[in-house]
Amino acid sequence: MSADPRFDRPGPDDVFNAALAEGRFRLQRCRVCGAMRCPPGLVCLACGSPDLAWVAVSGAGEVYATTTVRAREGDYNVAIVALAEGPRMMSRVEGLAPEAVAIGMKVMARIAPEPEPHVVFKPVEHQP
Amino acid sequence: MTALRGQVAVVGIGNTRRWNAPGRTPFDQAQEAAILALEDCGLGLKDVDGLFCAISSSGLPVLNMAEKLGIRPRHADGTMVGGASFLFHLQAAVSALAHGLCDVALIVYGSNQLSAGGRLVSMPDPQPYEAPYRPRYPISSYALAASRHMHTYGTTREQLAEVALSARAWANLNPDAFARGPLTRDAVLGARMISDPLSKADCCLVTDGGAALVLTRADRAMDMKAAPVYVLGTGTAVSHRQIAAMPDLATTAAVESGQRAYAAAGLGPRDIDHVMVYDAFTITTLMFLEDLGFCAKGEGGPYIASGAIAPDGSLPVNTNGGGLSCNHPGMYGLFTLVEAVAQLRGICGARQVAGCEVALAHANGGVLSSQATAILGSAATL
């Protein structure tokens, strides 16, 4: 095989999901410039380097944008959370009424197991 | 200004005006629009050698369109970036025509989204990093952007309501608009919430429809049936796919596409007589007017609330009634160009903008993902 060995490891979506299944929230950090990316991919979005390392995410974040989806089965929150490490991700803030989720709220990640493992957030107890 | 300014003209427009037309496929609507556009300029199907097409429900729209119309284009472009696709096609057609890759370009679209079920149909394009959170697509993405705009600039739902009311006021001057009749502020503000802060009244219509444009180089355009409308400048920008990847949810890439179009045309916002912006939701009209420079950033709410974009206001915006009140067949972008050309031709009846010489059309695709701006002008602007 003459494929470039730098890309021999499993695809980044598979690695991300495998980590979640083991209860770990991991993302890639650039070995060149230190930027973290979410969702995973093959290059650093800040500098373009393909030299990325999987690292644990702290789970700390802040609500960047929020909406309450009105549904027959019950209203629920959809939010964009800015992780402390920089990147943003779509998620859900739980543990309070969906319309009480506010931009700027400090939140902490946990991994919800069903239906497939995915990252959700809850407010931290002491908001600054 | 670029060398392409005024080199290419829109010579034909087609609009089926069939917003609820059961028994027709998207390609039926598109074919009808193509026939109307070619008849409008006096050319025939056999003259078309450049085909530009995107259809929500088809992965190979160019091949289907060419076969159905019996044409064998030597240049084709099926770029698919959502509702802005047709303004990307316009930019590509200008370049292809100017460089002799084709002589007669047809840009065409059709949809049966209302009669086929009344729901927006999106291209199959799974988003595994959004799916677990069940955002309603695409409205929740626009709602997230609206939440950010409100947080950053203090924009209110009352200000957004003025966008819907202005669109309806224009639609009431357009006999071809799908949603006509009185609309009150209370009705808009009392509409059922779908994804906060956006309610049903903040959403565009879901209709059927078909539209088409025919373009040639300017020298040939003089010989057509209708007065040519010249392409003075175009600009496009691609920003992201998922809303979480948008760099700043309160500022769109219309800033970039607009600057490119203004630079190409050698014009600025103050030179524009008529504006069409893709109003998929009320918040998009507001953000695009800011990002295209018609008011200061963050001032879109007060600007619109002042009545600026209503029929008696200072800036005629979405004079057909827009996606909110005229028509919205899934991907609306081409209709912004059709109305801009009609205004520049001076054929718009009760809604005609007096002295309309320069029009700006702006379209959006995905979830504020792709942006494209075109500036069109009459012969007086060359």
Interface residues (C-beta under 8 A of the other chain):
Chain A: D13 C38 P39 Y64 A65 T66 T67 T68 V69 R70 Y76 V78 A79 I80 R88 M89 M90 S91 R92 E99 I103 G104 A112 P115 E116 H118
Chain B: P128 Y129 E130 P132 Y133 R134 P135 R136 S140 A143 L144 A145 S147 R148 H151 R192 M193 I194 S195 D196 P197 L198 Q242 I243 A244 A245 L249
